[in-house]
């Protein structure tokens, strides 16, 4: 990674630096400072942050969930290919591909992303379960959520897969499900309810519009219609079930 340089502009000191990357891209950033001396100190912080990201194989520029997940996935796959990765890494990769990416692909990781990564790396190295809370009631007062509220999570590098399968099976069966973890700070339990379900019945434009809206709101969808064309046309929504109905 090369050093950075300072260009003093009219409104502020424009900071530019080049980091050693596969395509040798330049990354221009603004210090938003008017005094060159202050700008140099500001860009030094940016430089160190980029160094941290490169060292830990984090996205240097992009903060899209898809890019962060792709890095995590590649690291786990690399370790599996070398025969040094944990068997659970295969399950993690499946979860990333099947459950996380379809929903969070374009979401931008917020300011707590680096801390979560560090907490995760610590959990993997120590084998301990980490129970973390951000936002309201959190000891990390410098890490704020964008729209307030709180985020609570548990990082377990070796989860009980049978517990996860049981919980997932319960949710699929439309039952309440729970996950329990024994952390250093005590026993933690999370309760999950199955997603709301909707059974639109009818035909034509009203049925199709209602079903489409319900699917985009992440409802569990069960379609009932006397018109087979309607049922076939809504197949792209991946409804949980489709039931032909008869009318008097």
N, C-alpha and C positions, 0 to 999 in steps of 0.2 A: 504494500500500500504506500503510495507516494505521499509526499508532504502536501500541504495546502498553501494557496497564495491568496493575497488580498488585493482587490481592485476597489479603489475609492471612487464612488460615483457621486452624483449631484445630491441625491437625497439620502443615501446611506452608503455604508461601506459594503460593497458587494463581494461576497466571499465565494471563491471557487476552489475546488480541490478535486483531485483525481484519485480514485481508489483502484487498486489492482484487481481487476475482474476479468472474467473469461473474454469479454468482448471489449475490454479497455474503455469502457464508457466513462465520460466525464459527468460528474454530478454537481450542477450549480445550485447553491443554496444562498439565501440572503440572511445576513446576521440581524437585519433590522436595526442596526446601530449607526449613528452618524460619525462617531469618533473612531478612527482607525485602530487605536490601541485597544479600545473596548471591543471592537469588531473582531480583532485577532483572538482575544480571550473567548469570545462567544463561539467562534468557529472551531477553536480548540476543543470545546465541549462537544460540538457536532462530530469532529474528527474522532474523538475517543469513543463516542457512541457508535459510530460506523465501524470502528475497529472491534468493539465488543460484538457487534452483530456479525461481522465477518468471521471472527474467531469461533463463535458459537453456531455458525452456519445458519444464521437467521437472515430473512430478507433485508437487504441493505436499504432498498428504496420502498418497495411495495409493502403495504400492510394488509392486503387483501387476505381473507381467511384461506382462500384457495392456495395462495403462494406459501403461506406459513404451513398449511397442512401438507403441501407437496414436499417441503423440506423435511418435515417430521417423517413422512412416509418413506422418503428416499433413504434417510438415515437408518430407519428400522430395517428396510429391505436390504441395505448394504450389510448390516450386521447379521441378518439371517443368511444371506448368501455366503458370508464368511464362516458361518457356523458358530458365531459367538452371541447371537441375539437370543432373547428369551422366546420361548414358544408362544407366549401371549402376544408377541409383536404381530403375529399373523392375524390374530383376532382384532388388534388395534387397526391394522391396515384395512380389514374388512369393514369395521365400523366407520372409519374415515371415508371410504369409498361409497358405502351403501347408505349411511345414515347422516353423516355430517356435511359432506360436500354438497349434496343436493339441496340442502336448506341454507347453508351459510356461505356458499361459493363466492358471492360478491360482497359479503359483509366485511367492513374494515375493522381490524383488531384495534381496540381502544388503547388508552395510555397504560393500562395495567398489563399489557401483553408480555412485556419483558419480565415483569415480576413473576407472572405465572410460569413462564418458561424456566426462570431460575428456581422457583419452588419445585417445579416438576423435575428438573435435573437433580436437585438435592434429594427429592424423594427416591429417585432411581438409585443414586449413589449410596444412600443410607439404608434403603429398604424400609423406611418409615412411611406411615400414612400421614399426609398433610391435610389439615382442616383449616381452610382459609376463608376469611370474609373481607369483602371490600365494600366501601360506601358507608352507609349509616351503621354505627355501632362497631366499626372496624378500628383496630389499633393503627392501621396504615393511613394516618390522617392526610398524608401527602398524595395519596392515590384516590382521585375522585372519579365517580361515575358521571358520564356526560349528562344524563338527565335525572340525577339523584337516585334514591332508592339504595338497594344493597344487592350484592352478589355473593353467594355462599357456595363454596365448592370443596370437594374432597379429591385429593390426588393420591391414587393407590397404584403403585407400580406393579403390583402382583395381585390383582383383584380376584375375588372368589367368582369364577366363571359360572359355577352352578347357581349361585345366588342371582347373577345377572340374567341367566336364562330363565330362571323361575319368575323373576320380576317381569321380564319381557313377555313370557307366556301368559302371565296374569293380565297384563295390559291388552294383549291380543284377545283375551277372553272377556274383556271389558270388566275387569275386576281391579280393585285398588291394589297397588304393589308398593313394596318398601325395600329400601336398601339400608343396611346397617354397617357401620365401620367403627372399629375400636382404635381411636386416635390417642395421641399423647395427652391431649387435653380432655379426654373423656369419650364416652360412647355417643356416637352421632347416628341419627336415623333420618332418612328422607322418605316422604310419602309421595306417591305419584298416582294421579287419577287418569283413567283412559281418556283419550281425546273425545270431544263431543261428536255424536253421531247424528246424521240427518238422513231421513228416508223420503226423498221427493217422489211423489206419485203423480202421474199424469202423462201428458204428451205435448209435443210441439215446442214452440219457442219458449214458453214459460218454463217448462220442465228443463230444457237445455240450459237456459240462463241461470235458473236456480241451482242446478247441479254444478255448473261452472263456478259460480260464486262460492258455493259451499266448499268445493275442492280447493280454491285459492285461499280460503280461510282455514284450510287444513282440517276440515271436518272428515270424520270417517263416513264414507258415502255409500249408501245402499239405494240403488235405483230400481223403481218399479214403474212399468209402463206397458200398455197394451200394444204399443207400436214397436215392432222389432227394429225398425230403422232408427228410432230414437235411441234405443239401447245400444245399437251398434255404433252410432255416431258419438256416443259418450264414452266409448271404451278408452279413449286417450286419457281420460281422467283417472284411470285405474281404480274404479269403484271396488269396494270390498265385496259387494255382491250385486247381481242384476237379476231381477225377478219379473217374468212376464205376468201380466195381470189381465183379467177379463172384465168386461163391463156388462152391465145388465142389458 
